[in-house]
Amino acid sequence: MEIDLRSDTVTRPSPAMREAMASALVGDDVYGDDPTVNSLEERVAELFGKEAALFTPTGSLANQLGIRTLVKPGEELLAETQSHIVRAELGAAAVFSGITTRTWPADRGILIAAEPMHVAHPNAGPYLVSTTAIAVENTHNFGGGSIQPLSEIRELRKQSQAVGIAMHLDGARIWNAHVESGVALADYGREFDTVSVCLSKGLGAPIGSLLLSTKARIGEARIWRKRYGAGMRQVGILAAAGHYALDHNIPLLKTDHARAKKMAEIIYKVAPSAINPTTVETNIVGLNLAAFSITAAELSAHCKESGILIGALGPKFARLVTHLDLTDEGIEIAANHIGAELQRTFVA
Ligand SMILES: *Cc1c(COP(=O)(O)O)cnc(C)c1O
């Protein structure tokens, strides 16, 4: 059996989740008639203390619909240099919404409120681009699953709000941040104008994300979702997977986090420069291969021969992600194997 550590999106719906999907009440969601979609939207909005929510097929779409309600064409969104919105959504903000982006770099993607505020230029007048929103990613994917400190989020909210800049949360893995930090979802939600969350990552649903905001913004986003071609019909069968995930899978994320830490510790023992286990906060382990003669692509290819799948996200950056479909035994096998590869190729 393969041990797939490429992403937490690779999980397959469990038999119980499939049963919930099969028995879901459905209707035409474009007409607002799907009761399972409606109840999921209400449920998730309430969890984050928001007025309304919109079910989307992907987190990218939820992000893009959110930021387009905050930033007008020709205005600017600030995001961290390694953020999903600027690196992994294929320029959607520019292509679909005429939004320009500027970035600020942060160590492991961790927010320090003063840094985006230093870059921000609100109400810039007729000559310079005006900043109208700031995006925060929590947990930070390419930052190695790091959790954003609530104190810095609050400080950024205070400073940005004072100058009329809105905030968007890319909360694809906000569930991971929540179970690990103990911060209530509503306490995260409160600090943002728009929030995106994914059910298809660690929560194990086959598809599904939501955008959360005010009734007015969600109404606007609903129109744009249809305009983009993502008005969906009897998708209560998908929303039912989301309900199932929320009912059962949030506490299980703790196991993913413990397993990621365990992998990091095993690898650290034989290849300490690749990973500092104390930086592994949630379910992502980013390996720095700078001190090894092997590239991330080569490491990934070698692992694949042994049935271990890992992500090569940069020439010298590999990513291991834990999720529901792994076992303790698989984690140990994979970590020992990767550790041995790194030990063998250590150069400096
Ligand atoms: C996965 C992810 C998304 C959304 O991805 P989709 O594949 O479009 O669902 C957004 N932000 C972050 C940080 C992610 O990891």
The ligand as an ORCA input file, in Angstrom:
! r2SCAN-3c Opt
* xyz 0 1
  C      -5.791     24.053     -0.416
  C      -5.752     25.485     -0.095
  C      -6.690     26.378     -0.634
  C      -7.785     25.980     -1.600
  O      -7.425     25.039     -2.491
  P      -8.447     24.356     -3.523
  O      -7.606     23.291     -4.082
  O      -8.813     25.416     -4.488
  O      -9.624     23.863     -2.749
  C      -6.604     27.696     -0.259
  N      -5.665     28.106      0.605
  C      -4.762     27.282      1.155
  C      -3.785     27.799      2.130
  C      -4.769     25.943      0.814
  O      -3.865     25.120      1.349
*
